């Protein structure tokens, strides 16, 4: 049995005999190219990841990177309209060509049959290097994106609240205050001109900002096509790093309570209760295993305490991780408004109990479950590419599956204790974020919660 267990541990990261995330990295001009042949794949998958996103938008032009992403699909010299680009996608990319913009990245991706790769990539690179950016198209797209923004923000009350919220939480993160969503504010979208888009396209879409993930059916032929065509991306200047303050100040108000009406949200009879924390990114490096297993343990114990034992809630959640500019932790639940203080007290007690060593058995169980789930995963090539690309966006490298298992196996209960102690017990940064129905005694709740800070 011991020998079997050892062999399983040594090879558990393999799927069909390979580590699907063990990519080869090389430079093509100034571009980082990551390649992986996946033996079971019938298609070739590619992602173009530009390290420029909403946080690089100029002041007053928030939403510019997202706007430019839309305009790539509005027309090129070869495909001068949205309809023709749609037809190009259907014919050459199995109707899979898509793009998205985050705070720090703009990504285009598609899959195709190997014989279609050259035409598919030529057309996609033309969208990157030569979008028409016609004035009429810019005007029409501005209307579409503005409606997209209202789909997020809903109403003016919601916008007013969001501005207050980010100013409170991100006291010395200027970019986080002005860019709560990559889409921008409705008022800043109106400020974006064709000239802004031309300037952003020239500055953003350059080799120095580009990483490419190529996977699936990747023989020498497919790789040769890609390396040859990537030279069409112009050279330029690397985008500025995202601003990370040397010292992160606590929130202005650490007990943050509002009614749904004040927030511009649909009223609810339940209260949303969250205890969250943010801190310097450098302190979060190397803690991925603690983040994964800490989330699992906290969520499991909260579920047992808040739902099974007390029947106060239907759902709970927890999360830990690294954003590009800070690391974070949170616990959350939705409860009847009459149990806000009890729920918050239980959440704090769960953290204290874990730190005091109460849940070692539960930790080992959650750890084993997560490892077994990771072993049992069945991957298609799109999973491989999506995970690899996500790893580049978050870590600027691809974490192998072997490394992922190593991190989990090496994470101990003490790592979880240390994470939670630093995050919620020793910190002067964690805050309560609570949404309540009308008629809730906010002053009483606020007074009681401040005693716990």
N, C-alpha and C positions, 0 to 999 in steps of 0.2 A: 504493500500500500504506500509506503513512504517513497519508494522509487517511482511509482505511478504519479503520485502527487508532485514530485520534483519535475518529472518530465512534462506534466501538464503545465506547471508554472513556467517552464523554460520555453514552451512553444505555444502558449495560449493566445498570444497576440497574432498568430498567423491565421490567415483566411485563404483556403485553397493553396496553402504552402507559401504565401507571400505576406509581407507587411504592406497593406495597401497605402499607407501613408509614408513609406520610405521613398521619398521623391529624390531625384537627381537635380541639383541646382547648378546653373552655370550662367555666365554673363553673355548676353547677345547685344553688343554695343553697350549701352548703359542700362539695359533692361535685365532684370532678374527673371530667368526662365526656369520653371520647375516642371519636370516631366516624370511621368509614371505610366508604363505600359501595364494595362490590366488585362490579363489573358482571357477573361470571360466576356469582355466587352465587344459589342458589334459596332459601336459608334466612337467617334472622337469628340471629346469635350474640351472646351477652352474657356478660360475666364481671363479677362483683361482688367487688372486691378490698379487703378490710379490712386495714389496716396494723397488725394485732394478731395475735400468734402465741404460741408457747410461751415465748419469752423474757419475755413480759409476765405469765406465770403467777405467782401469789403463792408465796412460799417455803413448801415443804411441800405445795403443791397442784399440783406439776408435772404437766402433762397436762390442765389445766383447759380451755384453748382448744380442744384436740382433742376433749375430752369434749363441749363445747358444740356443736361442729360436728356430732357424731353426733346430739345431741338435737334439732337442727333437723329431722331426718328421722323423729323419733319421734311427731310429731303437732302439729297446729295446730287452732284452733277449726273451720275449714272441713274439714280433713282430719285427723281425730283419731287416726289410727293409722298405723303404718309401711305397712301394706297400702294404705291410701287414698292416702298420699303416692306410693307406687309406681305406683298407678293414675293419679294426677294426672300423673306424669312420662310415663307411656306415652301418655296421651291428648293432652297439651298440649306436651310437649318431645321428642317422638320417642324417649322413654325415655333421654334424654341427661342429665338433671339429676344433677349430682355436686358434691362439695365436697372440699376438702383443706386441711390445716393444716400450715404450715411453722414455722420458728423465729420468723418476723416477720410472717406473713400468714395470713389465713383467706380462702379463695376459694370462691365458688359460681359454677357456670357451666352453661349449657345452650344448645341450639340449637332452633329451632322454625320452622315455616312462618310467613310474615309474618302470616297471618290469625289465628294462635294466640298471637301475642306478648302481647297484653294479658292474656289469661287466664293465660298461663305466668308472666308477671312478677308479676301480683297474687298468685298462689299462692306463688311463691318469696319475695317480700317478706314475706308472712305468716309464712313459716318463720323469717325473720330477726327480725321485730319481735314475733311472738306465739307462740313455741314453748310448748307446754303444760307441759313439764317436770314431768310427773306423777311422784310419788314412786316408784311401781311401775316406771315406765319408766326412771327414773334407776338404780334398783337393778339392773334387768335389763341395762342398757347397761354398767354398771360391770363386770359379769361378762364381757361380750363384749370390752370394751376391755382388760381384764386379760389375757385370752387372747391378744389381739392383741399386747400387750406381751411376753408370754412367747414369742410367735413371733419377736420381734426379739432378745430377750436370752437365750433358750434355757434358762438355768439360773442358779443362785445364784453359781456360780463365775464365769460370764461377767459378771454384774452387779458382783461384787467387783472384777474386773479392769478393767471400764469406768470405775469410779469412780477407781481408781488412775491409769488412763491419762489421763483428762481433767484430773485434779488435776496431773499431771505436765506435760502440754502447755499447758494454759490456766491457768498459774500465777496470773495476775492478771485473769482473765476470770470473775468469779463466776457469771454466768448460764450460760456455756458448761460450767462444772463441774457445775452442778446440773441442766442440761437437755441431755443428750447426744442425745436424740431428742424430737421434738414430742409423742410419745405419752406421755411421762412414765415414771416408774419404777412397777413393780407396787405398791410400798408407798405411793406418793403418790396413785395413782389411787384407792385405798381411802379416802383422806382427803377426797375431793371430795364435797360434799353438794349437795342441791338448792338450798340458799341460796347456795352458791358459784356455781352455774350461773346463778341469777337475777341475782346481782350482776354477773357477767361479761357476761351478755347485755345488761344495761342500760348498762354502761360501754363495752363493745367495739363494739357494732353501732350506731354513730352516724355521722352525716354527715361529721364531721370526720376520721374514719378511713377513708372510703370513696373509692375510685376505680372508675369503671365503664368497661369497654371494650365498645363496641357496633360490630359490623361485619357484613359480608355484605350482605343485602338491606336497605339502610337508606335509605328515602326520607323525605320530610318527615313522612309519616304515622307511620312507625315511631319516628322520633326524637321526635315529639310525644308519643306514648304513653309512651315511656321517661321523658322529662323530667317529665311530669305525675305519673307514679307514684313517681318517686324522692323526692318530697316526703313520702312515707309513712315514710321513714327518719327517726327522731328526731334532734334535735340533741343535742350533748353536748360532752365534753371530749376533745381529741386525746390519743391514747396517748403515753406518755413515749417519748423516743428510746431506742434500744438503747444500752447502756453501752459506750463505747469508751475504754479506758485511754489516758492521755497517753503512757505509756511501756510497751512490752511487754517483759516479762522473758523471758529464755531459759528453756527447759524445765529442770526440776530435774535430770533425767537425760537427757543428749543421746544416749546410747547406750541404747536401750530394747529389750531382747531378752527374749522369753518363749517357753516351749514352748506348743504348742497346748493341752495339758492344763491348764496354768496359766491359759490364757485362756478355758477353758470351750468350746473349739472342737473340731470333729471333727479327729482327727489326720490328718496328711498327711506323705508322704515328701519333699515339696518344702518349701523355705524361701521365705518371702515377705520380700523386701528392699525397703525404701522409704527414700528420702532426701527429707525434706520440710522446709518452712520456712513460717513465718507472721510477718506484721509489720503495722504500722499501715495501716489502710485508706487514709488520705490519700495515702500514697506510691504506692498502686496506681491512683489515678485518672488517666485519660488514657493508660493503657497497654494498652488492650484489644487493639490490633493486635499488640503484642509478645507478649501472652499467647497469642493464637490461633496466630501463626506460630512462637513459641517452643515451644509444645507440639508442633506438627507436626514441627519440625526435630529436637527432642530425641528424640521418639518414633521417628522414622525412623532416626536414627543409632544409637540404642540397639538397635533391632531388628536392624540390620545387624551391629553388634558382638557382641551377646549371643547372637543366634540363628544368623545366617548364617555368621559367622566362627568362632564357638566352639561352637555347638550346645549352649549351656548352658541354654536356656530355651525355652518354647513361647510365652510372652507377655511383653510389656512395656507400660508405660504412662507417660504424663507429663501434667501439668496445671498451669495457672496461671490465676489468676482472683481475683475479689473476692467475699468473703463480705460480709455486711452490716456486720461489725465488724472485719474484717481482710482483707488480701490474702494469697495463698498460692502456693506452688509445690511440685511433687513429681515424683519419678521413682520408678518401681516395677517390680519383676519377680518372677517365681517361678522358682527354680532348684533343682537338686539341692543338698542341704545341704552337700556337699563343696566347692561353688563360691561360698559366701557372700562371702568376702573378695575373691575375684577379680571377682565381679559388682559389688560396691561400688566396687572400684578402677576398674573400667571405666566405671561411671557417673560417677565424679568426673573421670575422664580425658576423657570425652566433653564435659563442661561446659568443662573447661580448653581443649580443642582448639577448641571453638566460640568461646570468648572470644579465643583466639589467632588466629582468622581462618581456620581450616582448612576450614570447610564453607560458604564463600560460594556456591559453585556449587549445592550441595544446597539451601541456603536459597532461592535464586532459583527452583529447580525446585518446591519445596514451595509457595512463594508463588503461582506461576503455577497450580499444580494447585488450590489452595484458591479462587482467584479464578474459575477456570473452573468449578469445582463450584458456586460461588455463582451464577454466571451460568446454569448449566444446571438449577437447581432448578425443579421444577414444583410450584406451590403450589395447595392447595385452601384454602377459606376458613378451615377449622379451624386450618390452619398459621398463617395470618395472625394470627388471634386469639390463639393460644397464644404465638407469638413476641412479639406486642405486649404481652400481659399479663405475660409473663416479663420483658420489658424494664422494665416499670413496677415490678415487684417488686424487681428487682435495681438499677435505676438511677433510679427514680422519674420516668422519662420514657420515651418510645418512640423508639428509635433508628431513623431512616429507613433504607431500603435504600441510598439514595444515600450517606448518611453511613457506612454499613458498608463500602461499596466504597472510599470515600475513605480511611478508616482503614487498610484493607489496602494500598492502593496507596502510601500515605505511610510505611508501616512499612519500615524498612531493617535491613540486617544489623547495623549498629551498635546499633540499638534492642535486638536480641536479645542482643548481647554485653553491653550495659549491664545488661539484666535479669538474665542469668545470673551476671554478675560480682557484682552486688549481692546476689543471692539466695543463691548457693552458695559463692562464693570469699571475699567480704569480710565475710560474716555470722558472727556468733557465736550465731545462733539456729537454724540448721538441725540436724536430728536424724536419727538412724538409728532406724527402727522395723522390727524383724525378728522374724518368727515362725518357730520352728524345731521340728523333730521331737524327740521324747525321745531322749536319748543324745548330743545335740550338745554339743560343748565350748564352752559359753557364755562361760566365763571367758576362754578364749583369744581368741575372736572379739571380745569386749568390749575386751580389752586392746589388740588390734591396731587396732580402729576408733578408740579414744580417741586414738591417736597422730595421727590425721588431723584432729582437731578444732582 
